Amino acid sequence: MSCQRVFQLKLHPLTGNSEWFVIEEDDDDDGNFAQNFRQPFLATTSYLDMLNDSARNAAFRQAIEKTITKPCHVLDIGFLCNALPLQSCSAGTGLLSMMAARAMGDEGRVTACESYLPMVKLMKKVLRLNGMEKRVKIINKRSDELQVGLDIPSRAHVLYKALLTLYHNRFIITRKLNLIAGFSKHVSEILDSELLGEGLIPTLQHAHDNLLVENALTVPYRATIHGQLVESKFLWKLHDFHNNEATLSDGIQLTPPGLGSVLSVKRQQYPMHIDPIQQEIKLLSEPFKIFEFDFWKRPESYRETELSVKATNDGRVHAVVSWWVLQLDQEGPVGWCDHWKQCVWFVPGSGVSIFKGEEIHLLATHTETCFSYSFDTLVVPTTEILSHRCMTGDLQLVLPPERAAIYGDKEWRLSMLKAVQSIVSYSFLLRPYDLQRRDSLLCLSVDDSVFLPLLVAKLSEANVMSLLPGLRERGLQYLQAIAHANGLSHKCIEVLEKRVKQLNMHDTHQKKVEFS
């Protein structure tokens, strides 16, 4: 028996940070692979969803058959991505390799590059079950380690890029890539919801510089980014916490006057399924084309384009919603796959007001890994930027959109207010002799909430100790910075850089925790 290890990416529900976990599964090298393949464990990775996507598989099979019209040498390689463990390069289960081998007939030859050893073992079993173990050669290397003349006989003539699947089921993301290149053919699969996040541009650049001949053919042939302007209070509440909090009146200020940007959401695109919230969205423009990426050309690392978008409704632009579509081959239709989410770019502040028929100017930019947008009507004066820097220094707490929306939710804050009031009142009933010594109470906050410590300190005047496991020192700096604006001493909240199980009476200054 041997143990297989699978990487799973999970999102921390409090901080929004992603963390890689290693999941182990026993696998019998000499046993029945088909039986192991049906185990629930593999299904929980959501990888089977892609493998069972018959429409996707049929589309790529047809595109591969159109491109590979005669026997040749095909190399199936992975991609280099710093976001993935071990900078993994992956040919996956070999599905596209087998498609390419079948399209070429018995005379064709495929070489697959796979750096992750457990996946190499899995691919070997898949090839053996399909009777193709002699037609596909597997190289246990990263794509940037391949050398023409050593690992592959010559530069490739055709580049195939297949579809990546990106899943967010149960906080687990399975990211797969297949890039096939070779003497005549090159197939790949490195696309995420934003198109560029999985290293598409560096992979194509490396392939064109080192593995492909000039004017190589590709599948997909082209990817096109489209966008649309929308109004949505739901999306607005996910990022503009300062203006949202200004409508509340519970006495707690997480972004006091002069410190409006000390708590913010990172300026980037966020993948979301838009369909479930379509009732919360008002369309303000027709879809418009933003960028095109021709895979048969070497892509540039940076581009920008100025767009003039005509408004179809009166409203306020809260976000730019974008998505991409693929043209698999030079003649084929444009397609889409359910595995991807749309992307949302939040317009800063309360958005941009527009009227029907008005044209708004949008500057779109992309780097090697992401897109960004800006409107010429949202120029922030230099004096305001300098003033903000003087007030906040380098202190800025970045929240995930979901946490910003929770902190700004009136009903949630009211429920927390009532809960804390109830607990504090109960504590005083148990200790009536300390009614005049509220500062003798001790509250322990164990999560990353910055709202709860302030609320407890405000209502009870108790000493509050917070662990802030994902924030630590920056969390303490933030709480101290806004304490005065909330009528509190900056010493009333203390951050302990320890886990709960490691705490002792010395850490709590010989006080017992009254409530947590």
C-alpha positions as CSV (number, residue, x, y, z in Angstrom):
1,M,0.0,0.0,0.0
2,S,1.2,3.6,-0.8
3,C,-0.2,6.9,0.3
4,Q,-1.3,9.5,-2.3
5,R,-1.3,13.1,-1.4
6,V,-3.7,15.7,-2.9
7,F,-3.4,19.4,-2.5
8,Q,-6.6,21.2,-1.6
9,L,-7.0,25.0,-1.4
10,K,-9.3,26.1,1.4
11,L,-10.5,29.6,2.2
12,H,-10.3,30.8,5.8
13,P,-13.9,31.9,6.6
14,L,-12.7,34.7,8.9
15,T,-9.7,36.3,7.1
16,G,-10.5,35.3,3.5
17,N,-7.0,34.1,3.1
18,S,-6.4,30.9,1.2
19,E,-4.3,28.0,2.6
20,W,-3.1,24.8,1.0
21,F,-3.8,21.6,2.8
22,V,-2.4,18.1,2.0
23,I,-5.0,15.3,2.0
24,E,-3.7,11.8,2.1
25,E,-5.4,8.8,0.6
26,D,-4.3,5.2,0.7
27,D,-3.8,3.7,-2.8
28,D,-3.0,0.1,-3.8
29,D,-0.6,0.2,-6.6
30,D,-1.4,-3.4,-7.6
31,G,-5.1,-3.1,-6.8
32,N,-8.2,-2.3,-8.8
33,F,-7.8,1.3,-9.9
34,A,-11.3,1.5,-11.2
35,Q,-12.6,0.7,-7.7
36,N,-10.3,3.3,-6.1
37,F,-11.4,5.9,-8.7
38,R,-15.0,5.6,-7.6
39,Q,-14.2,6.3,-4.0
40,P,-16.0,9.4,-2.5
41,F,-12.7,11.1,-1.8
42,L,-12.0,11.9,-5.5
43,A,-15.5,13.2,-5.9
44,T,-15.0,15.6,-3.0
45,T,-12.3,17.4,-4.9
46,S,-14.8,18.4,-7.6
47,Y,-12.3,17.2,-10.3
48,L,-14.8,14.6,-11.6
49,D,-17.1,17.5,-12.6
50,M,-14.6,18.5,-15.3
51,L,-13.8,15.0,-16.4
52,N,-17.6,14.3,-16.8
53,D,-18.3,17.5,-18.7
54,S,-19.2,15.8,-22.0
55,A,-19.8,19.1,-23.8
56,R,-16.4,20.4,-22.9
57,N,-14.6,17.2,-23.8
58,A,-16.5,16.9,-27.1
59,A,-15.6,20.5,-28.0
60,F,-11.9,19.9,-27.4
61,R,-11.9,16.6,-29.1
62,Q,-13.4,18.2,-32.2
63,A,-10.9,21.1,-32.1
64,I,-8.0,18.8,-31.7
65,E,-9.1,16.6,-34.6
66,K,-9.4,19.7,-36.8
67,T,-5.9,20.8,-35.9
68,I,-4.1,17.4,-35.9
69,T,-4.6,16.1,-39.4
70,K,-1.5,14.0,-39.7
71,P,0.9,12.0,-37.4
72,C,3.3,14.1,-35.5
73,H,5.0,14.4,-32.1
74,V,2.9,16.1,-29.4
75,L,4.2,17.2,-26.0
76,D,1.7,17.7,-23.2
77,I,3.2,20.1,-20.6
78,G,2.1,22.1,-17.6
79,F,2.5,25.7,-16.5
80,L,4.4,27.5,-13.9
81,C,2.3,29.2,-11.3
82,N,3.7,30.6,-8.0
83,A,0.3,30.5,-6.5
84,L,0.2,26.7,-6.6
85,P,2.1,24.3,-4.3
86,L,5.6,23.3,-5.5
87,Q,5.1,25.7,-8.5
88,S,3.3,22.8,-10.0
89,C,3.2,21.9,-13.7
90,S,0.5,19.5,-14.6
91,A,-0.6,17.3,-17.5
92,G,-3.4,16.0,-15.3
93,T,-5.0,12.7,-16.0
94,G,-3.8,12.7,-19.6
95,L,-7.3,13.2,-21.1
96,L,-6.1,15.7,-23.8
97,S,-3.0,13.6,-24.4
98,M,-5.1,10.6,-25.3
99,M,-7.3,12.8,-27.5
100,A,-4.2,14.0,-29.4
101,A,-2.9,10.4,-29.7
102,R,-6.2,9.1,-31.0
103,A,-6.4,12.0,-33.5
104,M,-3.0,11.0,-35.0
105,G,-3.6,7.3,-35.2
106,D,-1.1,4.6,-34.5
107,E,1.9,6.6,-35.9
108,G,1.5,9.6,-33.7
109,R,3.5,10.1,-30.5
110,V,2.7,12.1,-27.4
111,T,5.1,13.2,-24.6
112,A,3.4,14.5,-21.4
113,C,5.1,16.7,-18.8
114,E,3.9,16.3,-15.2
115,S,5.9,17.5,-12.2
116,Y,3.6,16.2,-9.4
117,L,4.5,12.6,-8.7
118,P,1.1,11.4,-7.4
119,M,-0.5,12.7,-10.6
120,V,2.1,11.0,-12.7
121,K,1.1,7.7,-11.1
122,L,-2.6,8.4,-11.7
123,M,-1.9,9.3,-15.3
124,K,0.0,6.1,-15.9
125,K,-3.0,4.1,-14.6
126,V,-5.4,6.0,-16.8
127,L,-3.2,5.4,-19.9
128,R,-2.9,1.7,-19.0
129,L,-6.7,1.3,-18.7
130,N,-7.1,2.9,-22.1
131,G,-4.4,0.9,-23.8
132,M,-2.3,4.0,-24.5
133,E,0.7,3.5,-22.2
134,K,3.0,2.9,-25.2
135,R,1.7,6.0,-27.1
136,V,2.1,8.6,-24.4
137,K,5.5,9.1,-22.7
138,I,5.4,10.9,-19.3
139,I,8.3,13.2,-18.2
140,N,8.3,14.0,-14.5
141,K,9.5,17.6,-14.9
142,R,8.2,21.2,-14.8
143,S,7.5,22.9,-18.0
144,D,10.3,25.5,-17.5
145,E,12.8,22.6,-17.2
146,L,12.1,21.2,-20.6
147,Q,14.8,21.6,-23.2
148,V,14.5,21.3,-27.0
149,G,16.8,18.6,-28.2
150,L,17.0,16.9,-24.8
151,D,13.4,16.4,-23.7
152,I,11.6,17.1,-26.9
153,P,13.1,16.6,-30.4
154,S,12.3,20.1,-31.8
155,R,10.2,23.2,-31.5
156,A,6.4,22.6,-31.8
157,H,4.3,23.7,-34.7
158,V,0.8,23.7,-33.0
159,L,-0.3,24.9,-29.6
160,Y,-3.5,23.6,-28.0
161,K,-4.9,25.3,-24.9
162,A,-7.7,23.5,-23.3
163,L,-10.1,24.6,-20.6
164,L,-9.3,24.8,-16.9
165,T,-11.9,24.2,-14.3
166,L,-12.2,26.4,-11.2
167,Y,-14.5,25.1,-8.5
168,H,-15.4,26.7,-5.2
169,N,-17.5,23.9,-3.7
170,R,-17.2,23.6,0.1
171,F,-14.2,26.0,0.2
172,I,-12.2,23.6,-1.9
173,I,-10.7,24.7,-5.2
174,T,-9.2,22.2,-7.7
175,R,-7.1,23.9,-10.3
176,K,-6.1,21.7,-13.3
177,L,-3.9,22.5,-16.2
178,N,-3.2,20.6,-19.4
179,L,-0.7,22.1,-21.9
180,I,0.1,19.9,-24.9
181,A,3.0,20.9,-27.0
182,G,5.4,19.1,-29.2
183,F,7.0,18.5,-32.6
184,S,3.7,19.4,-34.3
185,K,1.1,20.0,-31.6
186,H,0.7,21.9,-28.4
187,V,-2.3,21.6,-26.1
188,S,-2.9,23.4,-22.8
189,E,-5.4,24.1,-20.0
190,I,-4.5,27.1,-17.8
191,L,-7.5,29.3,-17.6
192,D,-9.3,30.6,-14.5
193,S,-12.2,32.9,-13.9
194,E,-10.1,36.0,-14.6
195,L,-8.3,34.2,-17.5
196,L,-4.8,35.3,-16.4
197,G,-4.6,34.2,-12.8
198,E,-3.2,30.8,-13.5
199,G,-0.2,32.0,-15.3
200,L,-1.5,32.1,-18.9
201,I,0.7,34.9,-20.1
202,P,4.1,33.6,-18.7
203,T,3.2,30.1,-20.0
204,L,2.5,31.3,-23.5
205,Q,5.6,33.5,-23.5
206,H,7.8,30.6,-22.4
207,A,6.2,28.3,-25.0
208,H,6.6,30.8,-27.9
209,D,10.2,31.7,-26.8
210,N,11.4,28.1,-26.3
211,L,9.0,25.4,-27.5
212,L,7.1,26.7,-30.6
213,V,8.0,27.6,-34.1
214,E,6.9,31.0,-35.6
215,N,3.2,31.2,-36.6
216,A,2.2,28.2,-34.5
217,L,-1.4,27.1,-34.6
218,T,-3.4,27.0,-31.3
219,V,-6.4,25.6,-29.6
220,P,-8.1,27.6,-28.3
221,Y,-7.5,30.1,-31.1
222,R,-8.6,33.2,-29.1
223,A,-10.0,34.4,-25.8
224,T,-12.0,37.6,-25.6
225,I,-12.8,39.6,-22.4
226,H,-16.2,41.2,-22.3
227,G,-17.6,43.6,-19.7
228,Q,-20.8,45.4,-18.6
229,L,-21.5,48.3,-16.3
230,V,-24.0,47.5,-13.5
231,E,-25.7,49.2,-10.6
232,S,-26.1,47.1,-7.5
233,K,-26.4,48.1,-3.8
234,F,-25.6,44.5,-3.0
235,L,-22.2,44.8,-4.7
236,W,-21.7,48.3,-3.3
237,K,-22.1,47.0,0.2
238,L,-19.4,44.4,-0.4
239,H,-16.6,47.1,-0.7
240,D,-17.7,50.6,0.2
241,F,-17.7,50.1,4.0
242,H,-17.0,53.7,5.0
243,N,-20.1,55.2,3.2
244,N,-22.2,52.2,4.2
245,E,-21.3,52.5,7.9
246,A,-22.2,56.2,7.8
247,T,-25.8,55.2,7.5
248,L,-25.7,53.3,10.8
249,S,-26.2,54.7,14.3
250,D,-25.1,52.1,16.8
251,G,-22.2,54.2,18.3
252,I,-19.4,52.0,16.9
253,Q,-17.1,53.6,14.2
254,L,-14.8,51.2,12.4
255,T,-13.9,54.0,9.9
256,P,-14.0,57.2,11.9
257,P,-13.9,60.6,10.1
258,G,-10.5,61.2,8.7
259,L,-9.7,57.5,8.7
260,G,-12.2,56.5,6.0
261,S,-9.7,54.3,4.2
262,V,-8.1,52.6,7.2
263,L,-10.5,49.6,6.6
264,S,-10.9,48.7,3.0
265,V,-11.4,45.9,0.4
266,K,-8.4,45.1,-1.8
267,R,-8.6,46.7,-5.3
268,Q,-8.8,43.7,-7.5
269,Q,-11.3,41.6,-9.4
270,Y,-13.4,39.1,-7.5
271,P,-14.8,35.9,-9.0
272,M,-18.6,35.6,-8.4
273,H,-21.6,33.8,-9.8
274,I,-23.7,36.7,-10.9
275,D,-26.9,34.7,-11.9
276,P,-28.0,34.1,-8.2
277,I,-28.0,37.9,-7.6
278,Q,-29.4,39.1,-10.9
279,Q,-32.5,40.5,-9.1
280,E,-30.0,42.8,-7.2
281,I,-28.4,44.1,-10.4
282,K,-29.5,46.8,-12.9
283,L,-27.7,46.8,-16.2
284,L,-26.4,50.2,-17.3
285,S,-24.8,49.3,-20.6
286,E,-24.7,46.7,-23.3
287,P,-21.8,44.2,-23.2
288,F,-18.6,45.6,-24.6
289,K,-15.3,44.0,-25.7
290,I,-12.3,44.8,-23.5
291,F,-9.3,42.7,-24.6
292,E,-8.6,39.9,-27.1
293,F,-5.8,37.3,-26.5
294,D,-4.7,35.5,-29.6
295,F,-2.9,32.4,-28.3
296,W,-1.0,31.9,-31.5
297,K,0.9,35.1,-30.8
298,R,3.4,35.8,-28.0
299,P,1.3,37.9,-25.5
300,E,2.5,41.1,-24.0
301,S,3.0,41.4,-20.2
302,Y,1.1,44.7,-20.0
303,R,-1.5,46.4,-22.1
304,E,-4.1,49.1,-21.6
305,T,-7.0,50.3,-23.7
306,E,-9.4,53.2,-23.5
307,L,-13.0,52.4,-24.0
308,S,-16.0,54.7,-24.5
309,V,-19.2,53.0,-23.1
310,K,-22.7,54.3,-23.8
311,A,-25.2,54.1,-20.9
312,T,-28.4,52.3,-21.6
313,N,-30.1,53.4,-18.3
314,D,-29.9,56.1,-15.7
315,G,-28.1,55.0,-12.6
316,R,-24.9,54.7,-10.6
317,V,-22.1,52.5,-11.8
318,H,-21.1,50.3,-8.8
319,A,-19.1,47.7,-10.6
320,V,-17.7,46.4,-13.9
321,V,-18.8,42.8,-14.4
322,S,-16.5,40.9,-16.8
323,W,-16.3,37.4,-18.3
324,W,-14.3,35.7,-21.1
325,V,-15.3,33.5,-24.0
326,L,-13.2,31.1,-26.1
327,Q,-12.9,30.5,-29.7
328,L,-11.5,26.9,-29.8
329,D,-10.2,26.9,-33.4
330,Q,-9.9,29.4,-36.2
331,E,-13.3,28.5,-37.7
332,G,-15.1,27.2,-34.7
333,P,-17.8,29.0,-32.6
334,V,-17.3,30.9,-29.4
335,G,-18.0,28.8,-26.3
336,W,-18.5,29.1,-22.5
337,C,-18.2,26.7,-19.6
338,D,-20.3,26.7,-16.4
339,H,-17.2,26.0,-14.3
340,W,-16.0,29.6,-14.4
341,K,-17.4,32.5,-12.5
342,Q,-17.8,36.0,-13.7
343,C,-15.5,38.7,-12.3
344,V,-16.5,41.8,-10.4
345,W,-14.4,45.0,-10.2
346,F,-15.8,47.4,-7.6
347,V,-15.9,51.0,-8.6
348,P,-14.4,53.0,-5.7
349,G,-16.6,54.8,-3.2
350,S,-20.3,55.3,-4.0
351,G,-19.7,54.8,-7.7
352,V,-20.2,56.9,-10.8
353,S,-23.5,58.6,-11.7
354,I,-24.5,58.3,-15.4
355,F,-27.6,59.1,-17.5
356,K,-29.1,57.2,-20.4
357,G,-27.3,58.0,-23.7
358,E,-24.2,59.4,-21.9
359,E,-20.8,58.1,-22.8
360,I,-18.4,57.2,-20.0
361,H,-14.7,56.7,-20.5
362,L,-13.1,53.6,-19.1
363,L,-9.4,52.7,-19.0
364,A,-8.8,49.0,-18.8
365,T,-5.4,47.6,-18.0
366,H,-3.9,44.1,-17.6
367,T,-0.7,42.8,-16.2
368,E,0.6,39.2,-16.4
369,T,-1.9,38.0,-13.8
370,C,-4.8,40.5,-13.4
371,F,-7.1,43.2,-14.8
372,S,-8.0,46.6,-13.4
373,Y,-10.2,49.5,-14.5
374,S,-10.5,53.2,-13.8
375,F,-12.9,56.0,-14.8
376,D,-11.7,59.4,-15.8
377,T,-14.5,60.9,-13.5
378,L,-12.9,59.3,-10.4
379,V,-9.6,61.2,-10.2
380,V,-8.7,61.7,-6.6
381,P,-6.9,65.0,-5.9
382,T,-3.3,64.7,-4.9
383,T,-3.9,66.8,-1.7
384,E,-6.5,64.3,-0.5
385,I,-4.1,61.4,-1.1
386,L,-1.4,63.2,0.9
387,S,-3.8,64.1,3.7
388,H,-4.9,60.5,4.0
389,R,-1.3,59.2,4.1
390,C,-0.5,61.7,6.9
391,M,-3.5,60.5,9.0
392,T,-3.2,56.8,8.5
393,G,0.5,56.3,7.7
394,D,1.1,52.8,6.4
395,L,-1.8,51.4,8.5
396,Q,-4.5,49.9,6.5
397,L,-6.5,46.8,7.2
398,V,-7.7,44.9,4.1
399,L,-10.9,42.9,4.4
400,P,-12.5,40.3,2.1
401,P,-15.7,41.6,0.5
402,E,-17.9,39.3,2.6
403,R,-16.4,40.5,5.9
404,A,-16.9,44.2,4.8
405,A,-20.5,43.5,4.0
406,I,-21.1,41.8,7.4
407,Y,-19.5,44.7,9.3
408,G,-21.8,47.1,7.5
409,D,-25.0,45.1,7.9
410,K,-27.4,46.9,10.2
411,E,-29.2,43.8,11.3
412,W,-26.0,41.8,12.1
413,R,-24.6,44.7,14.1
414,L,-27.9,45.1,16.0
415,S,-27.9,41.3,16.8
416,M,-24.3,41.5,18.1
417,L,-25.2,44.6,20.2
418,K,-28.1,42.8,21.8
419,A,-26.1,39.7,22.5
420,V,-23.2,41.6,24.1
421,Q,-25.6,43.6,26.2
422,S,-27.3,40.4,27.4
423,I,-24.0,38.8,28.3
424,V,-22.6,41.9,30.1
425,S,-25.9,42.3,32.1
426,Y,-25.7,38.6,33.1
427,S,-22.1,39.0,34.3
428,F,-23.0,41.9,36.6
429,L,-25.9,39.9,38.0
430,L,-23.4,37.2,39.0
431,R,-21.0,39.7,40.5
432,P,-23.1,42.5,42.0
433,Y,-20.2,43.5,44.3
434,D,-18.2,44.6,41.2
435,L,-21.0,46.7,39.7
436,Q,-18.9,49.8,40.2
437,R,-15.7,48.2,39.0
438,R,-16.5,47.3,35.5
439,D,-12.8,47.5,34.6
440,S,-12.3,44.4,36.6
441,L,-14.1,42.3,34.1
442,L,-12.1,40.5,31.4
443,C,-13.4,39.5,28.0
444,L,-11.5,37.3,25.6
445,S,-12.2,37.5,21.8
446,V,-10.7,34.6,20.0
447,D,-11.4,35.3,16.3
448,D,-10.4,38.0,13.8
449,S,-13.3,40.3,14.5
450,V,-12.3,44.0,15.0
451,F,-16.0,44.9,15.6
452,L,-16.6,42.7,18.7
453,P,-13.6,43.9,20.8
454,L,-14.7,47.5,20.3
455,L,-18.4,46.7,21.0
456,V,-17.5,44.9,24.3
457,A,-15.2,47.6,25.5
458,K,-17.8,50.2,24.6
459,L,-20.7,48.5,26.4
460,S,-19.0,47.1,29.4
461,E,-15.9,49.2,30.0
462,A,-14.2,45.8,30.5
463,N,-10.7,44.9,29.7
464,V,-10.7,43.1,26.3
465,M,-8.1,40.7,25.2
466,S,-8.2,39.7,21.5
467,L,-6.2,37.0,19.7
468,L,-6.8,38.3,16.2
469,P,-5.0,35.2,14.8
470,G,-5.0,36.4,11.2
471,L,-4.2,40.1,12.0
472,R,-2.0,40.2,15.1
473,E,0.1,43.4,15.3
474,R,-1.7,45.2,12.4
475,G,-5.0,44.4,14.1
476,L,-3.7,45.9,17.3
477,Q,-2.4,49.0,15.6
478,Y,-5.8,49.4,13.9
479,L,-7.8,49.1,17.1
480,Q,-5.5,51.5,18.9
481,A,-5.8,54.0,16.1
482,I,-9.6,54.1,16.2
483,A,-10.1,53.7,20.0
484,H,-10.1,57.4,20.7
485,A,-12.8,58.1,18.0
486,N,-15.0,55.5,19.9
487,G,-14.5,57.2,23.3
488,L,-12.1,54.5,24.5
489,S,-8.6,54.4,25.9
490,H,-6.1,52.8,23.5
491,K,-5.0,50.6,26.4
492,C,-8.5,49.0,26.9
493,I,-7.9,46.4,24.2
494,E,-4.8,44.1,24.3
495,V,-3.8,41.6,21.5
496,L,-2.2,38.4,22.6
497,E,0.0,36.6,20.1
498,K,-0.9,33.2,21.3
499,R,-3.4,30.4,20.7
500,V,-6.2,29.8,23.1
501,K,-4.7,26.6,24.4
502,Q,-1.4,28.4,25.2
503,L,-2.9,31.1,27.4
504,N,-2.3,31.1,31.2
505,M,-3.0,33.4,34.1
506,H,0.2,35.3,33.5
507,D,-1.1,36.4,30.1
508,T,-4.4,37.6,31.6
509,H,-2.7,39.5,34.4
510,Q,-4.0,37.0,37.0
511,K,-7.6,37.7,36.0
512,K,-10.1,35.1,35.1
513,V,-12.1,35.5,31.9
514,E,-15.7,36.5,32.6
515,F,-17.0,36.0,29.0
516,S,-15.6,35.3,25.6
